[in-house]
Amino acid sequence: MMNHTLKSQCKVSPGTVISGKWHSKQYTILKELGFGANGIVYLAKHKNTQVALKMSDNGMSITSEVNVLKSFAKVQGSALGPSLLDVDDWQNKSGQISFYVMEYIQGTDLLSFIQQKGKAWTIVLFLQLLNDLDKLHKTGWVFGDLKPENLIVTGPPPKIRCIDVGGTTIQGRAIKEFTEFYDRGYWGLGTRKAEPSYDLFAVAMIMINTAYPKRFNKTAGGLSQLREAIKQQPELVPLEKVILKALQGQYVNAKQMRADLLDLMVDKTTQDKSPPLRTKQAESKTPPANNPEKSKAITRQHYRRKKKKSRWLETMLIAAGIILLYVVYIFKMM
């Protein structure tokens, strides 16, 4: 939460025109989008284009966030943060205020999108998020304040985008901003050191959050409470293995977590297509082997079963291949 002094200095009314001191570009404020520890974000209009403008009296904070957005721009194929459009200062009656302008990302927040479109989108969106986080981590940054409010789904085709880079921190330093529910330090499951596993813990908590839209309070805390929360929601049980590994910091990088999640997706698809198991009643009707004619029937049945099993195995392999191709297609489209 930002302090009241900073908020009052950066507070402007709709219709206010922000004129850049150095680049002379003008932005008309339309409305406030939100505020955090280091500034206020506004929806603004520049010529005929809507943009997001963030202002702060903390020049160092602005510089840090601008550097993050520049790093994002260097990551080919990543859709993590908004595009950086301008950086400047605004001179008003209270003094000089730094600001930067970025792409205005329109869409639905992650939890609302999943509730509207269905749980089937959960794994697909998390696969994309982990892919982008892996690229970010390779540039030496950790997102930090990763939470559903900072994740917007745009499209079509659906793409997950991050809209607030205020908590992004250079790896090895202390996390700058965090939200308790998604913070491993709050749950007593790790430090607040900026490293890939910090973000992956937050991803696991967002997965849990999809089943608990209103979140829940920490009671006993630690892994035991979170494990119990997973077991109480049938939709989370298939993801339990991946979630628990992330909560315990067992993933070195996002690529490992993504691979495990993809395996779960493929396994679920093949299991859904598996043939029903034979019942004990059916097995009890199998003819005895000491009858020659019946033995031949058993042999023919065994051959047919074996052939049928082979066809099922082939079908499952094809299905797995289709799923992989679909996921690759989704990522290329995104």
C-alpha positions as CSV (number, residue, x, y, z in Angstrom):
1,M,0.0,0.0,0.0
2,M,1.4,3.4,-1.0
3,N,1.8,6.1,1.6
4,H,-0.8,8.9,1.7
5,T,1.7,11.7,0.9
6,L,2.8,9.9,-2.3
7,K,-0.8,9.2,-3.3
8,S,-1.8,12.9,-2.8
9,Q,1.1,14.2,-4.9
10,C,0.3,11.8,-7.7
11,K,-3.5,12.2,-7.5
12,V,-5.0,13.9,-10.5
13,S,-8.5,14.2,-11.8
14,P,-9.9,12.9,-15.1
15,G,-9.4,15.5,-17.8
16,T,-6.0,16.5,-16.5
17,V,-3.4,16.9,-19.3
18,I,0.1,15.5,-18.5
19,S,2.7,17.2,-20.6
20,G,6.1,15.6,-20.8
21,K,9.0,17.9,-19.9
22,W,11.5,16.4,-22.2
23,H,9.5,14.7,-25.1
24,S,6.6,17.2,-25.1
25,K,4.0,14.5,-25.5
26,Q,0.6,15.1,-24.0
27,Y,-1.6,12.6,-22.3
28,T,-5.2,13.2,-21.1
29,I,-6.1,11.4,-17.9
30,L,-9.3,9.3,-18.3
31,K,-9.5,7.4,-15.0
32,E,-7.5,5.8,-12.3
33,L,-6.7,2.1,-12.8
34,G,-5.1,1.3,-9.5
35,F,-2.3,2.2,-7.2
36,G,0.5,0.4,-5.3
37,A,3.5,1.0,-3.1
38,N,5.4,3.1,-5.7
39,G,2.8,5.0,-7.7
40,I,-0.6,5.3,-9.3
41,V,-1.6,3.9,-12.7
42,Y,-4.0,5.8,-14.9
43,L,-5.9,5.1,-18.1
44,A,-4.9,8.0,-20.4
45,K,-5.4,9.0,-24.0
46,H,-2.6,10.0,-26.4
47,K,-4.0,11.3,-29.7
48,N,-6.5,8.5,-30.5
49,T,-4.8,5.7,-28.5
50,Q,-5.6,4.6,-25.0
51,V,-2.5,4.0,-22.9
52,A,-1.6,3.2,-19.3
53,L,0.4,5.9,-17.5
54,K,2.1,5.4,-14.2
55,M,3.4,8.3,-12.1
56,S,5.5,8.4,-9.0
57,D,7.6,10.9,-7.1
58,N,10.1,8.1,-6.6
59,G,12.4,8.5,-9.6
60,M,14.4,5.4,-8.6
61,S,11.3,3.3,-8.7
62,I,10.3,4.5,-12.1
63,T,13.8,3.8,-13.4
64,S,13.7,0.3,-12.0
65,E,10.3,-0.5,-13.6
66,V,11.4,1.0,-16.9
67,N,14.4,-1.2,-16.9
68,V,12.2,-4.2,-16.3
69,L,10.0,-3.4,-19.3
70,K,13.0,-2.9,-21.5
71,S,14.2,-6.3,-20.4
72,F,10.8,-7.8,-21.3
73,A,11.1,-6.2,-24.7
74,K,14.3,-8.1,-25.4
75,V,12.7,-11.5,-24.7
76,Q,11.6,-12.8,-28.0
77,G,8.1,-14.3,-28.1
78,S,7.3,-13.4,-24.5
79,A,4.0,-11.8,-23.6
80,L,4.7,-11.1,-20.0
81,G,4.7,-7.3,-19.6
82,P,3.2,-4.4,-21.5
83,S,5.2,-2.6,-24.1
84,L,7.0,0.6,-23.0
85,L,6.0,3.7,-25.0
86,D,7.5,6.7,-23.2
87,V,9.4,7.9,-20.1
88,D,9.3,11.5,-19.0
89,D,8.8,14.0,-16.1
90,W,5.8,16.2,-15.5
91,Q,6.2,19.6,-13.9
92,N,3.1,20.7,-11.9
93,K,2.4,23.0,-8.9
94,S,3.6,20.4,-6.4
95,G,6.9,19.9,-8.1
96,Q,8.3,17.4,-10.6
97,I,6.8,13.9,-10.9
98,S,8.3,11.1,-13.0
99,F,6.1,9.0,-15.2
100,Y,6.2,6.3,-17.8
101,V,3.7,5.3,-20.4
102,M,3.0,1.7,-21.5
103,E,0.6,-0.3,-23.6
104,Y,-2.9,-0.5,-22.1
105,I,-3.7,-4.2,-21.9
106,Q,-7.4,-4.9,-22.1
107,G,-8.9,-8.3,-21.0
108,T,-10.3,-10.3,-18.2
109,D,-8.4,-11.1,-15.0
110,L,-7.3,-14.7,-14.8
111,L,-9.7,-16.0,-12.2
112,S,-12.7,-14.4,-13.9
113,F,-11.7,-15.8,-17.2
114,I,-11.4,-19.4,-15.8
115,Q,-14.8,-19.0,-14.1
116,Q,-16.4,-17.8,-17.3
117,K,-14.7,-20.1,-19.9
118,G,-14.4,-23.2,-17.7
119,K,-11.7,-25.0,-15.8
120,A,-10.4,-26.7,-19.0
121,W,-8.5,-23.5,-19.7
122,T,-6.5,-23.7,-16.4
123,I,-3.7,-25.9,-17.5
124,V,-3.3,-24.3,-20.9
125,L,-3.0,-20.8,-19.3
126,F,-0.5,-22.0,-16.7
127,L,1.6,-23.7,-19.3
128,Q,1.9,-20.4,-21.1
129,L,2.6,-18.5,-17.9
130,L,5.4,-20.9,-16.9
131,N,6.9,-20.6,-20.4
132,D,7.0,-16.8,-20.1
133,L,8.4,-16.9,-16.5
134,D,11.2,-19.2,-17.7
135,K,12.2,-16.6,-20.3
136,L,12.0,-13.8,-17.7
137,H,14.2,-15.8,-15.2
138,K,16.8,-16.4,-17.9
139,T,17.2,-12.6,-18.2
140,G,18.1,-12.4,-14.5
141,W,14.7,-11.1,-13.1
142,V,12.1,-12.5,-10.8
143,F,8.5,-11.2,-11.1
144,G,8.0,-11.0,-7.3
145,D,4.4,-9.9,-6.8
146,L,2.8,-12.6,-8.9
147,K,-1.0,-12.8,-8.3
148,P,-4.2,-13.1,-10.3
149,E,-4.9,-9.4,-10.1
150,N,-1.7,-8.9,-12.1
151,L,-2.6,-11.4,-14.8
152,I,-4.9,-10.5,-17.6
153,V,-6.2,-12.9,-20.3
154,T,-6.5,-11.1,-23.7
155,G,-7.5,-12.5,-27.1
156,P,-8.7,-14.3,-29.0
157,P,-6.7,-16.4,-29.1
158,P,-6.4,-16.3,-25.3
159,K,-3.1,-15.0,-24.0
160,I,-2.0,-14.4,-20.4
161,R,-0.3,-11.1,-19.8
162,C,1.2,-9.4,-16.7
163,I,0.1,-5.8,-16.1
164,D,2.1,-4.7,-13.1
165,V,5.9,-5.0,-12.9
166,G,6.3,-3.0,-9.7
167,G,7.5,-6.0,-7.7
168,T,9.9,-7.4,-10.3
169,T,13.3,-7.8,-8.7
170,I,16.9,-8.7,-9.8
171,Q,17.7,-12.2,-8.8
172,G,19.6,-12.5,-5.6
173,R,18.1,-9.4,-4.0
174,A,15.2,-9.2,-1.5
175,I,11.7,-9.2,-3.0
176,K,10.5,-5.6,-3.3
177,E,6.8,-6.2,-3.2
178,F,4.6,-9.1,-2.3
179,T,1.1,-10.1,-1.4
180,E,0.9,-12.4,1.6
181,F,-1.3,-15.2,0.2
182,Y,1.2,-15.8,-2.6
183,D,4.3,-15.2,-0.5
184,R,6.3,-18.3,0.7
185,G,7.7,-16.3,3.6
186,Y,4.2,-15.7,4.9
187,W,3.5,-19.4,4.9
188,G,6.9,-20.3,6.5
189,L,8.0,-22.2,3.4
190,G,11.0,-20.2,2.3
191,T,12.8,-16.9,2.2
192,R,11.9,-13.7,0.3
193,K,15.1,-14.0,-1.8
194,A,14.4,-13.2,-5.5
195,E,14.9,-16.5,-7.2
196,P,12.9,-18.6,-9.7
197,S,11.5,-20.8,-7.0
198,Y,9.9,-17.8,-5.4
199,D,7.8,-17.1,-8.5
200,L,7.0,-20.8,-8.8
201,F,5.6,-20.9,-5.3
202,A,3.3,-18.1,-6.3
203,V,2.2,-20.0,-9.4
204,A,1.2,-22.9,-7.1
205,M,-0.7,-20.6,-4.9
206,I,-2.6,-19.2,-7.9
207,M,-3.5,-22.7,-8.9
208,I,-5.0,-23.2,-5.4
209,N,-6.6,-19.8,-5.7
210,T,-8.6,-21.0,-8.8
211,A,-10.4,-23.4,-6.5
212,Y,-10.7,-20.9,-3.7
213,P,-11.6,-17.6,-5.4
214,K,-12.0,-15.8,-2.1
215,R,-8.7,-17.3,-0.8
216,F,-8.6,-18.4,2.8
217,N,-6.8,-17.2,6.0
218,K,-3.7,-18.8,7.4
219,T,-4.4,-20.9,10.5
220,A,-1.9,-23.6,11.2
221,G,0.0,-22.4,8.2
222,G,2.8,-24.3,6.5
223,L,2.6,-27.2,4.1
224,S,0.0,-29.2,6.1
225,Q,-2.8,-26.5,5.8
226,L,-2.1,-26.1,2.0
227,R,-2.0,-29.9,1.4
228,E,-5.4,-30.2,3.2
229,A,-6.8,-27.4,1.1
230,I,-5.7,-29.2,-2.1
231,K,-7.3,-32.5,-1.0
232,Q,-10.6,-30.8,-0.3
233,Q,-11.0,-29.7,-3.9
234,P,-11.4,-32.5,-6.5
235,E,-10.3,-30.2,-9.3
236,L,-6.9,-29.7,-7.5
237,V,-6.2,-33.3,-6.7
238,P,-4.9,-34.2,-10.2
239,L,-2.5,-31.2,-9.9
240,E,-1.4,-32.1,-6.3
241,K,2.0,-33.5,-7.3
242,V,3.0,-30.4,-9.2
243,I,1.6,-28.0,-6.7
244,L,3.3,-29.6,-3.7
245,K,6.7,-29.7,-5.5
246,A,6.4,-26.0,-6.2
247,L,5.4,-25.2,-2.7
248,Q,8.4,-27.1,-1.3
249,G,10.8,-25.4,-3.7
250,Q,11.7,-28.6,-5.5
251,Y,11.7,-27.0,-9.0
252,V,15.0,-25.3,-10.0
253,N,13.3,-23.5,-12.9
254,A,9.9,-22.9,-14.5
255,K,10.8,-25.2,-17.4
256,Q,10.8,-28.2,-15.0
257,M,7.4,-27.3,-13.5
258,R,6.0,-26.8,-17.0
259,A,7.2,-30.2,-18.1
260,D,5.5,-31.9,-15.1
261,L,2.3,-30.0,-15.8
262,L,2.3,-31.0,-19.4
263,D,2.8,-34.6,-18.5
264,L,-0.3,-34.4,-16.2
265,M,-2.3,-33.0,-19.1
266,V,-1.2,-35.8,-21.4
267,D,-1.8,-38.5,-18.7
268,K,-5.3,-37.2,-18.0
269,T,-6.2,-37.4,-21.7
270,T,-4.9,-40.9,-22.2
271,Q,-6.6,-42.1,-19.0
272,D,-9.9,-40.7,-20.2
273,K,-9.5,-42.7,-23.4
274,S,-8.4,-46.0,-21.6
275,P,-10.7,-49.1,-22.0
276,P,-12.8,-50.2,-19.0
277,L,-11.2,-52.9,-16.8
278,R,-12.6,-56.4,-16.9
279,T,-14.8,-57.2,-13.9
280,K,-14.3,-60.1,-11.6
281,Q,-17.6,-61.5,-12.8
282,A,-16.5,-61.5,-16.4
283,E,-13.3,-63.2,-15.4
284,S,-15.2,-66.0,-13.5
285,K,-17.0,-66.9,-16.8
286,T,-13.7,-67.8,-18.6
287,P,-13.9,-71.4,-19.8
288,P,-11.6,-73.9,-18.2
289,A,-8.4,-74.7,-20.0
290,N,-8.8,-78.6,-19.9
291,N,-11.5,-78.5,-22.6
292,P,-9.8,-78.6,-26.1
293,E,-12.6,-76.7,-27.9
294,K,-12.9,-74.2,-25.1
295,S,-9.1,-73.8,-25.0
296,K,-9.2,-72.8,-28.7
297,A,-11.9,-70.2,-27.8
298,I,-9.7,-68.9,-25.0
299,T,-6.8,-68.6,-27.4
300,R,-8.9,-66.7,-29.9
301,Q,-10.3,-64.4,-27.1
302,H,-6.7,-63.8,-25.9
303,Y,-5.6,-62.9,-29.4
304,R,-8.6,-60.5,-29.9
305,R,-7.9,-58.9,-26.5
306,K,-4.2,-58.5,-27.2
307,K,-5.1,-57.0,-30.6
308,K,-7.6,-54.7,-29.0
309,K,-5.1,-53.7,-26.4
310,S,-2.6,-52.9,-29.1
311,R,-5.1,-50.7,-30.9
312,W,-5.9,-48.9,-27.6
313,L,-2.2,-48.3,-27.0
314,E,-1.8,-46.9,-30.5
315,T,-4.9,-44.7,-30.0
316,M,-3.5,-43.3,-26.7
317,L,-0.1,-42.5,-28.3
318,I,-1.9,-40.7,-31.2
319,A,-4.0,-38.8,-28.7
320,A,-1.0,-37.8,-26.7
321,G,0.6,-36.6,-30.0
322,I,-2.5,-34.5,-30.8
323,I,-2.5,-32.9,-27.4
324,L,1.2,-31.9,-27.8
325,L,0.6,-30.5,-31.2
326,Y,-2.4,-28.6,-29.9
327,V,-0.4,-27.1,-27.0
328,V,2.4,-26.1,-29.5
329,Y,-0.2,-24.5,-31.8
330,I,-1.7,-22.5,-28.9
331,F,1.7,-21.2,-27.9
332,K,2.5,-20.2,-31.5
333,M,-0.8,-18.4,-31.8
334,M,-0.1,-16.6,-28.5
